[in-house]
Amino acid sequence: MDRYLTTREVAERYRTAESTVRYWRHVGYGPKGVKVGRRVLYSETEIARFEQKLAEQGPSRDDWTLGA
């Protein structure tokens, strides 16, 4: 059975704020969440899918200019 992470756990995983994870969900970016009551949970399978998609895309242009 799949383990589910809270918004806080996802934010910690990506070293970002919970509000950023909520924003990602609002704009359709990031792992897909499932609403359970008042909470949004993210399956580990969905997180792995999102990370695989990121790996396939490679670094974004913004990543190249951060050191400049």
C-alpha positions as a LaTeX table, in Angstrom:
\begin{tabular}{lrrr}
\hline
Residue & $x$ (\AA) & $y$ (\AA) & $z$ (\AA) \\
\hline
Met1 & 0.00 & 0.00 & 0.00 \\
Asp2 & 1.21 & 3.49 & $-0.88$ \\
Arg3 & 2.26 & 5.91 & 1.84 \\
Tyr4 & 0.79 & 9.41 & 1.71 \\
Leu5 & 2.59 & 12.63 & 2.65 \\
Thr6 & 1.06 & 15.82 & 3.99 \\
Thr7 & 1.63 & 19.24 & 2.45 \\
Arg8 & 4.16 & 19.94 & 5.21 \\
Glu9 & 6.10 & 16.74 & 4.43 \\
Val10 & 6.15 & 17.54 & 0.72 \\
Ala11 & 7.40 & 21.06 & 1.47 \\
Glu12 & 10.17 & 19.63 & 3.65 \\
Arg13 & 11.12 & 17.15 & 0.93 \\
Tyr14 & 11.58 & 19.96 & $-1.60$ \\
Arg15 & 12.98 & 22.42 & 0.96 \\
Thr16 & 10.29 & 24.99 & 0.31 \\
Ala17 & 7.36 & 26.56 & 2.12 \\
Glu18 & 3.98 & 24.88 & 2.51 \\
Ser19 & 2.45 & 27.88 & 0.73 \\
Thr20 & 4.63 & 27.10 & $-2.30$ \\
Val21 & 3.31 & 23.53 & $-2.43$ \\
Arg22 & $-0.26$ & 24.87 & $-2.19$ \\
Tyr23 & 0.50 & 27.34 & $-5.00$ \\
Trp24 & 1.91 & 24.53 & $-7.16$ \\
Arg25 & $-1.34$ & 22.63 & $-6.66$ \\
His26 & $-3.36$ & 25.73 & $-7.57$ \\
Val27 & $-1.49$ & 26.24 & $-10.87$ \\
Gly28 & $-1.28$ & 22.53 & $-11.77$ \\
Tyr29 & 2.43 & 22.07 & $-11.11$ \\
Gly30 & 4.08 & 19.56 & $-8.81$ \\
Pro31 & 2.81 & 16.21 & $-7.58$ \\
Lys32 & $-0.95$ & 15.73 & $-7.80$ \\
Gly33 & $-2.66$ & 15.85 & $-4.43$ \\
Val34 & $-5.75$ & 14.00 & $-3.24$ \\
Lys35 & $-8.18$ & 15.81 & $-0.98$ \\
Val36 & $-9.20$ & 13.74 & 2.04 \\
Gly37 & $-11.63$ & 15.72 & 4.13 \\
Arg38 & $-9.96$ & 19.09 & 4.65 \\
Arg39 & $-6.44$ & 17.79 & 4.02 \\
Val40 & $-4.52$ & 17.32 & 0.80 \\
Leu41 & $-2.31$ & 14.24 & 0.71 \\
Tyr42 & 0.34 & 13.23 & $-1.83$ \\
Ser43 & 1.11 & 9.59 & $-2.61$ \\
Glu44 & 4.73 & 8.50 & $-2.81$ \\
Thr45 & 3.97 & 7.07 & $-6.26$ \\
Glu46 & 2.79 & 10.48 & $-7.46$ \\
Ile47 & 5.83 & 12.18 & $-5.98$ \\
Ala48 & 8.09 & 9.69 & $-7.78$ \\
Arg49 & 6.22 & 10.41 & $-11.05$ \\
Phe50 & 6.73 & 14.15 & $-10.60$ \\
Glu51 & 10.43 & 13.71 & $-9.82$ \\
Gln52 & 10.88 & 11.49 & $-12.87$ \\
Lys53 & 9.26 & 14.16 & $-15.03$ \\
Leu54 & 11.64 & 16.77 & $-13.59$ \\
Ala55 & 14.64 & 14.54 & $-14.25$ \\
Glu56 & 13.59 & 14.03 & $-17.87$ \\
Gln57 & 13.22 & 17.78 & $-18.42$ \\
Gly58 & 16.71 & 18.54 & $-17.18$ \\
Pro59 & 17.75 & 21.85 & $-15.63$ \\
Ser60 & 15.66 & 24.88 & $-16.48$ \\
Arg61 & 17.16 & 28.04 & $-17.96$ \\
Asp62 & 16.73 & 29.74 & $-14.57$ \\
Asp63 & 19.02 & 27.11 & $-13.01$ \\
Trp64 & 21.78 & 28.10 & $-15.44$ \\
Thr65 & 21.62 & 31.79 & $-14.55$ \\
Leu66 & 21.50 & 31.47 & $-10.77$ \\
Gly67 & 25.28 & 31.46 & $-10.48$ \\
Ala68 & 25.72 & 34.47 & $-12.77$ \\
\hline
\end{tabular}
